[in-house]
Amino acid sequence: MKEGVHPEYREVVFLDQQTGNTFISRSTLNSRETMEVDGKTYPLFKCDVTSESHPFYTGAQTRIVETGRVEKFRARFARTAGTVRKN
């Protein structure tokens, strides 16, 4: 590879701001902030959403959908709950 053309590929700490979980991965991103993990200093990248906090991965999305279905059912049949049919 040519020298000075490619960005530096190094280990970076990713911090999920919603859950506080951290994980180390390799990346070329630059950051002014650093974080010390196990006695070693890494560049820090703060993530708004990761697989630890995203509703699709945590299953919260299905609970929201189910809640909406139950509420629709109750709203639809609440009108007919107290009525009696005449024959």
N, C-alpha and C positions, 0 to 999 in steps of 0.2 A: 504494500500500500504506500501511497505517497505520503510524505510527512506534512503535517500542517493543513491537510485538506479535510480530514474526517474529525467529527467532534469526539470528545473524550467519552468513552463508554465505561461507566463505573456503577458501583452500588449506591442506591438512593433509598432513603426511608420515606415511605408513603404513610401519611397519617389521615385516617378517616375522622373528620371533625365531628360527625354525629355520634359515633360510638367510642372514639378514642383509641381504636385498634390501630396498631402499626404493623407494617410488614416491609421487608427489605427486598428490593428487586434491582435489576440492572437497567440503567437508562442513560440517555445522553442529555437530559435536561439540566439546566443551570439554575441554581437557587442561591439566594443570599443567606437564607436561614440554614442552620445546621442542627443536628440532634445527635446526642450521644447514646449509643446502644451497645451494651456489653463492653464498655470501655473504649469503643471506637467511634469517631466522629464521622457522620455521614451528612450529605446534603439532604434537606427536608423538603418534601412536597406535600402540601395540605390538600386533600381531596374532599369535595363536598359529599360525594356518594361513592361507595364501593360495594362490592358484593355482600359485605357484612351489613350494610344499612339500606340497600335498595329494596323496595317492596316486592319486586319480581323474584328476587333470590331469597328473601326472608319468608315469603308466603303471606305477607300482610295484604298483598293485592287481592288474593282470592278471598280473604276474609271481608274485605271491603265490598267486593262483588256480591258475595253471599248475603251480606247485610242489606245491600240495596234490593236484592230479590225478595227477601223476607218483608221488607218495608213495603214494597210494591204489592205483594200478596195481601198483606194486612189492610192496606189502603183500599184495594179493590173490593175486598169482601167485608169490610167494616160497615159498608152501607147496607148490606143484606143480612147482617148477623142478627138483628132483632126483628126482622119481618117474618110473618107467617104467610104461606101461600094459601089461597082459598081455592077449593075444588069446585 
